Amino acid sequence: MVKNKVLNESAVISDLAVHGIQEKKGNDIVRLDLRNINSSVADYFIICHADSSTQVKAIAGSVEEEIYKAIKQDPWRKEGIQHGEWILLDYVNVIVHVFKTDKREFYGVEDLWGDADIQYYKSA
């Protein structure tokens, strides 16, 4: 029962994160479902990019706001806020990556998890 609750919470958080990204027009939104990969560090990775550091920061802020508004949860950890090149929001079982366009291309996070089920989303 507890495991199902965690999985449901992960799905809710990932949906809220996607919505937050869409609100600020994040580009090429992808959700990697890592639940069937034994060595995964989370249930989901949510990935998007933007052309400017200002927009990267706005997207990350929108994701935090949407999740907090809905379920009163802050990220466990945040990285990259200061520079706005690659912001990582860690919700333990859901990790949100907001990249500046060139950084996303350089790091290729999606390619590292080639076995994941991938779902693509349109910007709002």
Rosetta blueprint (number, residue, H / E / L):
1 M L
2 V H
3 K H
4 N H
5 K H
6 V H
7 L H
8 N H
9 E H
10 S H
11 A H
12 V H
13 I H
14 S H
15 D H
16 L H
17 A H
18 V H
19 H H
20 G H
21 I H
22 Q H
23 E H
24 K L
25 K L
26 G L
27 N E
28 D E
29 I E
30 V E
31 R E
32 L E
33 D E
34 L L
35 R L
36 N L
37 I L
38 N L
39 S L
40 S L
41 V L
42 A L
43 D L
44 Y E
45 F E
46 I E
47 I E
48 C E
49 H E
50 A E
51 D L
52 S L
53 S H
54 T H
55 Q H
56 V H
57 K H
58 A H
59 I H
60 A H
61 G H
62 S H
63 V H
64 E H
65 E H
66 E H
67 I H
68 Y H
69 K H
70 A H
71 I H
72 K L
73 Q L
74 D L
75 P L
76 W L
77 R E
78 K E
79 E E
80 G L
81 I L
82 Q L
83 H L
84 G L
85 E L
86 W E
87 I E
88 L E
89 L E
90 D E
91 Y L
92 V L
93 N L
94 V E
95 I E
96 V E
97 H E
98 V E
99 F E
100 K E
101 T H
102 D H
103 K H
104 R H
105 E H
106 F H
107 Y H
108 G L
109 V H
110 E H
111 D H
112 L H
113 W L
114 G L
115 D L
116 A L
117 D E
118 I E
119 Q E
120 Y E
121 Y E
122 K L
123 S L
124 A L
